[in-house]
Amino acid sequence: MMLRRELVRDMRLSYTAMKQWSLLLVLLACSPSSGSPPAQPAASQPAPAVVARNLEVPWSIAFAPDGRMLFTERSGRVRVIENGRLRAEPLYVVKDVAQTGEIGLMGLELHPGFAKNRLLYLSYGIECGGRLVVDVVRFRETGTALVEPRPIVRNLPAARFHAGCRLKFGPDRKLYITTGDATDREIAQDLSSLGGKILRVNDDGSIPPDNPFPRSPVWTYGHRNPQGLAWDPVSGLLFETEHGPSGFDGGTGGDEVNIVEKGKNYGWPVIHHRQKHAGMEPPLLEFSPAVAPASAAFWKNDFYFGCLRGEHLHRVVLDPQDRRRVLREETLYSNLGRIREVAVGRDGALYFSTSNRDGRGNPDASDDRIFRVAP
């Protein structure tokens, strides 16, 4: 009952807000597009091979040094593919996971020293005191199980929608964590809240002394629902994908690709779409209508992300000399439905997963699936 009242509250829009959104949409419709030309279907699309099928909303993929693929299913299972075969039994099941709306078992990341310490990180939703939150928990992997759970960051703001929660270790060996605004848009600008942020912590959850805000894990703020993180191997810049306003936030579209830099404010909810404001960062790319970018990876120096609502894999070609400049965009594999994760394997291939069983897709008998594109 409490969750129902929370959702009703979050979905209310005042008459004034609706008028503001109507004006914004008119302005956007009348304003010229900025950036690169609209994305076009790729001229060449190598046929992807099915790696696994009949999965339940695979969310995050990671590759162990021994060649195994580990991935999460939103229902709470950590699964393993080894020697090309899906292991029948899960490696681990999060028994207290809260799976509702967009929340569930989400992020999975291996420690940079996994080959020696076997440490693995998960992010997942739970119910705590009648409300939804996200915990980030570290485990030790034995080969057949996950043991020794240790909370790293607890009680991150969450709701049925806008719960983040991507985990990625950066080149600096710090753990980066994306958090959504939990449908409470104002917390994205509140530095005392961990919602609507990208966090940066040490591998044990402690706060690095060189973070931009004293004694805070906050790295950047003003985010609505960041989904993907990837470092450009050419420039070292951190690229991020993020869901823009839609539904109960009013309007449509406004999905983003951002270049994330220490201490900066990415504007939500003060600015969105192509709006600008002093002291706030506009996106590198903005998508209207919405495509719902859900992940991020660099492959062969191009930037890729899966699109849920857009139902394709998106490729962004960047200028080799200026990695903040987009040369062109392409759409790939637009016949597979909703695409969530994208990751690069240790074999140099590109892997991606569908999300057709998440309640918003049209699954066929073999969904959900993980695909491989040969290098």
C-alpha positions in Angstrom: 0.0 0.0 0.0 2.9 2.3 0.8 4.5 1.7 -2.6 1.2 2.4 -4.3 0.8 5.7 -2.5 4.5 6.6 -3.4 3.9 5.8 -7.1 0.7 7.8 -7.2 2.5 10.7 -5.6 5.4 10.5 -8.1 3.1 10.4 -11.1 1.2 13.6 -10.3 1.8 16.5 -12.6 0.5 19.9 -11.9 -1.4 21.9 -14.6 1.4 24.5 -14.5 4.1 21.8 -15.1 2.1 20.4 -18.0 2.0 23.9 -19.6 5.8 24.3 -19.1 6.4 20.9 -20.8 4.1 21.8 -23.7 6.1 25.0 -24.3 9.3 23.1 -24.1 8.2 20.5 -26.6 7.1 23.3 -29.0 10.5 25.0 -28.6 12.3 21.7 -29.2 10.2 20.9 -32.3 11.0 24.3 -33.7 14.7 24.4 -32.9 17.4 22.9 -35.2 19.0 19.6 -34.2 22.5 19.9 -32.9 25.5 17.5 -33.1 26.0 14.7 -35.7 23.4 13.8 -38.4 20.6 11.4 -37.3 21.7 7.8 -36.8 21.5 5.6 -39.9 21.3 1.8 -40.2 24.9 0.4 -40.4 25.9 -0.6 -43.9 27.4 -3.8 -42.6 26.1 -5.9 -39.7 27.9 -9.2 -39.0 25.4 -11.8 -38.0 25.4 -12.2 -34.2 25.7 -15.7 -32.7 23.4 -16.8 -29.9 25.5 -17.6 -26.8 22.6 -18.3 -24.4 18.8 -18.3 -24.6 15.7 -18.5 -22.3 17.2 -16.2 -19.8 15.3 -13.9 -17.4 16.2 -10.2 -18.1 20.0 -10.4 -18.1 21.2 -7.0 -16.8 25.0 -7.0 -16.4 27.9 -9.1 -17.9 31.5 -9.5 -16.7 34.3 -11.7 -17.9 36.6 -13.6 -15.5 40.3 -14.0 -16.4 39.8 -17.8 -17.0 37.3 -17.0 -19.8 34.0 -17.5 -18.0 31.2 -15.1 -18.5 29.3 -14.1 -15.4 26.0 -12.3 -15.6 23.1 -11.2 -13.5 19.4 -11.8 -14.1 17.1 -9.2 -12.6 15.1 -11.8 -10.7 18.2 -12.4 -8.4 20.3 -15.0 -10.1 24.1 -14.8 -10.9 24.7 -17.2 -13.8 27.8 -18.6 -15.5 28.7 -19.5 -19.1 31.8 -21.6 -19.4 33.3 -23.3 -22.4 30.3 -22.0 -24.5 27.6 -23.6 -22.2 25.3 -22.1 -19.7 25.8 -23.7 -16.3 22.4 -25.2 -15.2 22.6 -24.0 -11.6 23.1 -20.4 -10.7 26.4 -19.4 -9.1 24.3 -17.4 -6.5 20.8 -16.4 -5.8 20.0 -13.1 -3.9 17.1 -14.4 -1.8 16.0 -11.0 -0.5 16.1 -9.1 -3.8 13.2 -6.7 -4.4 12.1 -7.2 -8.0 9.4 -4.7 -9.0 9.2 -2.2 -11.9 12.8 -1.6 -13.0 14.5 -2.7 -9.8 16.0 -6.0 -9.0 19.5 -7.6 -9.2 21.3 -5.2 -11.5 25.1 -4.4 -11.5 27.9 -7.0 -11.4 31.6 -6.1 -11.5 34.8 -8.0 -10.8 37.6 -6.5 -8.7 40.6 -5.5 -10.8 42.6 -8.0 -8.8 40.0 -10.8 -9.3 42.5 -13.3 -10.5 44.1 -13.3 -7.1 41.5 -12.1 -4.6 38.3 -13.5 -6.3 36.3 -10.4 -5.2 33.0 -9.7 -7.0 30.5 -6.9 -6.5 26.7 -6.9 -6.9 24.1 -4.1 -6.7 20.4 -5.0 -6.0 17.2 -3.7 -4.6 15.8 -4.7 -1.2 13.0 -3.6 1.0 14.1 -1.8 4.2 11.6 -0.4 6.7 8.8 -0.4 4.1 10.8 1.4 1.4 13.0 0.3 -1.5 16.7 0.9 -1.4 19.8 -0.4 -3.3 22.7 -2.1 -1.6 26.1 -2.7 -3.1 27.6 -5.8 -1.7 31.0 -7.5 -2.1 31.5 -11.3 -2.2 34.3 -13.8 -2.7 33.8 -16.2 -5.6 34.8 -19.8 -5.0 34.1 -21.2 -8.5 30.9 -22.7 -7.4 29.4 -20.1 -5.1 29.6 -16.6 -3.7 30.5 -16.4 -0.1 31.5 -13.8 2.6 29.0 -11.0 1.7 30.1 -7.6 2.9 28.1 -4.4 2.3 30.1 -1.7 0.6 27.4 1.0 0.2 24.0 0.6 1.8 20.6 2.2 1.5 21.0 4.1 -1.8 17.8 5.9 -2.7 15.6 3.8 -4.9 12.0 3.2 -6.1 10.3 1.0 -8.6 11.8 3.3 -11.2 15.0 5.2 -11.5 17.2 3.0 -9.3 20.4 2.9 -11.3 22.6 0.9 -10.7 25.7 0.3 -12.8 29.0 -0.8 -11.2 32.3 -0.2 -12.9 35.9 -0.1 -11.8 37.8 2.7 -13.4 41.4 2.9 -14.6 42.2 4.4 -11.2 41.0 1.1 -9.6 38.1 3.0 -7.8 34.6 1.6 -7.9 32.1 3.9 -9.7 28.3 3.5 -8.9 25.4 5.0 -10.8 22.3 6.0 -8.8 18.9 7.2 -10.0 16.8 9.9 -8.6 14.3 7.4 -7.2 11.4 9.4 -8.8 12.2 12.2 -6.4 13.8 14.6 -8.9 15.0 17.3 -6.4 17.5 15.0 -4.8 19.7 15.0 -7.9 20.8 18.5 -7.0 21.1 17.8 -3.3 24.7 16.9 -2.4 23.5 15.5 1.0 21.6 12.8 -0.9 23.2 9.9 -2.8 20.4 9.7 -5.3 20.8 11.0 -8.9 24.6 10.8 -8.7 27.7 8.9 -9.9 29.6 7.8 -6.8 33.3 6.9 -6.5 34.6 4.8 -3.6 37.5 2.6 -2.8 37.2 -1.2 -3.2 36.2 -1.5 0.5 33.6 1.3 0.3 35.7 4.0 2.0 35.8 7.5 0.4 38.9 8.4 -1.6 40.6 11.6 -0.3 40.7 13.1 -3.8 36.9 13.0 -4.3 35.6 16.5 -5.2 33.3 16.9 -2.1 34.8 16.4 1.4 33.9 13.1 3.0 31.4 12.3 0.3 31.3 9.5 -2.3 29.7 11.8 -4.8 31.8 12.2 -8.0 29.1 14.0 -10.1 25.5 15.0 -9.6 22.4 16.2 -11.4 21.7 12.8 -13.0 18.2 11.4 -13.6 18.8 7.7 -14.1 22.4 6.9 -15.3 22.6 3.4 -16.8 26.0 2.9 -18.5 29.7 3.8 -17.8 32.7 3.2 -20.1 36.2 4.8 -20.3 37.4 5.7 -23.8 40.7 3.8 -24.4 42.0 6.6 -26.6 41.4 9.7 -24.3 40.7 8.2 -20.9 37.4 10.2 -20.8 34.5 8.6 -18.9 31.3 8.3 -21.1 27.9 7.7 -19.5 24.4 6.9 -20.8 21.3 8.2 -19.0 17.5 8.1 -19.3 15.8 11.4 -19.9 12.4 12.7 -18.7 9.3 10.7 -19.8 6.0 9.6 -18.4 5.4 11.0 -14.9 8.2 13.5 -15.4 6.3 14.9 -18.3 7.5 15.3 -21.9 9.3 12.7 -23.9 12.8 11.9 -25.0 15.8 13.8 -23.6 18.0 10.6 -23.2 21.6 11.5 -22.9 25.2 10.5 -23.6 27.5 12.5 -21.3 31.2 12.9 -20.7 31.5 12.6 -17.0 34.2 14.7 -15.2 35.0 15.2 -11.5 32.7 17.4 -9.5 30.5 18.6 -12.4 26.7 19.1 -12.3 24.8 17.5 -15.2 21.7 19.6 -14.6 18.7 17.4 -13.8 16.1 18.5 -13.1 17.0 22.2 -13.8 18.0 21.5 -17.4 17.3 18.6 -19.7 17.1 17.9 -23.4 19.3 20.5 -25.2 18.8 23.2 -22.6 21.8 25.0 -21.1 22.5 26.8 -17.8 25.6 28.3 -16.3 27.5 25.8 -14.2 25.7 22.8 -15.6 26.8 20.4 -18.3 24.7 19.8 -21.5 24.9 16.3 -23.0 27.3 15.3 -25.7 24.3 13.6 -27.4 20.6 13.9 -26.8 17.9 11.6 -28.1 14.3 12.7 -28.8 12.2 10.6 -29.2 13.5 8.4 -26.4 15.7 5.4 -27.1 16.3 4.4 -23.4 20.1 3.9 -23.5 20.9 1.1 -21.1 24.6 0.4 -21.1 28.0 1.5 -22.4 31.2 -0.1 -23.9 34.0 0.9 -26.2 34.8 -1.6 -28.9 37.5 -1.0 -31.6 37.6 2.6 -30.3 33.9 3.2 -31.1 31.3 3.8 -28.4 28.4 1.3 -28.2 25.2 1.1 -26.0 22.1 -1.0 -26.0 18.7 0.7 -26.4 15.6 -0.6 -24.7 12.9 1.6 -26.1 14.9 2.2 -29.3 15.2 -1.6 -29.7 18.7 -1.6 -31.3 22.4 -1.5 -30.6 23.8 2.0 -31.1 27.2 2.8 -32.4 28.9 6.3 -32.0 32.0 7.0 -34.1 34.2 9.7 -32.5 36.8 11.9 -34.1 40.2 10.2 -33.5 41.8 13.6 -32.8 39.0 15.1 -30.7 37.1 12.5 -28.7 34.5 15.0 -27.7 33.4 15.3 -31.3 30.9 12.9 -32.8 31.4 12.0 -36.5 28.4 9.8 -37.1 26.0 7.4 -35.4 24.7 4.0 -36.6 21.9 1.6 -35.5 22.5 -2.1 -35.5 20.5 -5.3 -34.9 17.1 -3.5 -34.8 15.2 -6.9 -35.3 16.0 -8.3 -31.8 13.8 -6.2 -29.6 14.9 -4.4 -26.5 18.7 -4.5 -25.9 20.2 -4.0 -22.4 23.8 -4.9 -21.8 26.8 -4.5 -24.0 30.3 -5.8 -23.0 33.6 -6.7 -24.6 34.9 -10.2 -23.9 38.4 -11.3 -23.3 38.3 -12.9 -26.7 37.9 -9.4 -28.3 34.3 -10.1 -29.3 31.3 -7.8 -28.5 28.5 -9.3 -26.4 25.0 -7.9 -25.9 21.8 -9.0 -24.2 18.1 -8.6 -24.9 15.6 -7.4 -22.3 12.3 -8.6 -23.9 11.0 -10.3 -20.7 11.2 -7.1 -18.6 7.5 -6.4 -18.9 7.8 -3.8 -21.7 8.9 -6.0 -24.6 7.4 -8.7 -26.8 9.4 -11.8 -26.0 9.5 -14.8 -28.4 10.0 -18.4 -27.3 13.8 -18.1 -27.0 14.1 -14.8 -25.1 15.9 -13.5 -23.3 19.2 -14.0 -25.1 22.9 -13.1 -25.1 24.6 -12.6 -28.5 28.2 -12.5 -29.6 29.6 -10.5 -32.5 33.0 -11.8 -33.7 36.0 -9.4 -33.5 
